[in-house]
């Protein structure tokens, strides 16, 4: 069963323009098209889109996300590279969280003071 972009956007809670942007930037090479050129999404595509959206919201640059998607498209041969990439991004995100928590603690102190 294939779905159109509006159904995908609604289900994922993101805009159709965000999905189109991802496509223009080459992040959706896995998406099929019908005879009229309209995107036809499969159930498996949701995992990729969810990953792309998470990485983008985490502040990962589009070019870096595109490289990760290329690795995903290579299949099991790139598992180690993908793991290492996600591990590195997790460390960056953890550092951002710690920085924000420190800023929040400072603001709490200033309110108390």
N, C-alpha and C positions, 0 to 999 in steps of 0.2 A: 504494500500500500504506500503510495507516495502522497506527500502533502505539499501544499503551496506555501509561499513565504509568509502570508498572513497567518496561517494556522501555526506555523513554526514560531513566529514572533509572539503570538498570544500564549502559546504553550510555554515558551522560554521566559516570558516576561521582559522581552527586549523589543526594541522598535524594528520595523521592517527596514528603516533607513540604516540601522546599525548592521543588519544582516547584509544589506546591499554594499555597505562600506567594506565589510569583511571580504565579500566576494571581489570587489574592485581591487583590493589589496592582495589578492591571491591566497587568501586564507581558507577558501572553500573549494579546493580542487577536486574534492570527493563528491560534490553535488552534481547530480545529473540534470539534464535539460530536456524538455519535450521538443516536439517538432517545431514549435513556435519560439523556442529559446527561453521559455519560462523555467525557472528553477523547480526541480522536483526533488523534495527532500525525503529521505528514507529514515526509518526509525533509528538506525545506527548513526546517522548524522548528528543526532542530538548530543551524543557524547562529545564529539568534536566541537560543536558550537558552544556547549557548556564550558569546555576547557578553554576555548578562545576567549570567551566572555570573562571567565575568572582571571586569566592572565592579563587581559586588558585592564580590568578593574584593579588589579594588583600593581599597575603601573609599568607593566612590561611593554617595551616598544613593539610596534606592529611588525617591524622587520625581524625581530627576535622571535615573535610568535610564528611568523611565516616559516622560519627555519625549523622551529619545533614541529609544525604541521608537516613539513617535508620529511622530517625524521619519522613521524607517525605513518606516513604513506609508504615508507620503506618496509614496514612490518617488523617482525621479530628481530631482524638483523640489527636494528637500531635501539633495542631495548635498553642496553647499558647507557648509551648516549642520552636517551630520554630520561632515564632515572637520574643520571648525574645533573642534567639540565633542571629537572624539577627540584632536586635537592638544593641546588644553588639558588633557584628562585625562592624556595621556602626560607632559606637562610636570609635572603634580602628582605623578604616580607617580615620575618621575625624581627630583624633589626629596625624596620620601620615601626612595627608595633611597639617595641621597647622605647623608641624615640618619642612616639606619641604619648605613651604612658608617662614618660618623664615630663613632657610638656603639660599633661593633664595634672600631674601631681604638683607642679609649680603653680598652676592656676588655682588649684584647691588651697595651696598654702597662701597665695595672695588674697584669696577670698577670706580665709581665716584671719589673716593678719589685719 
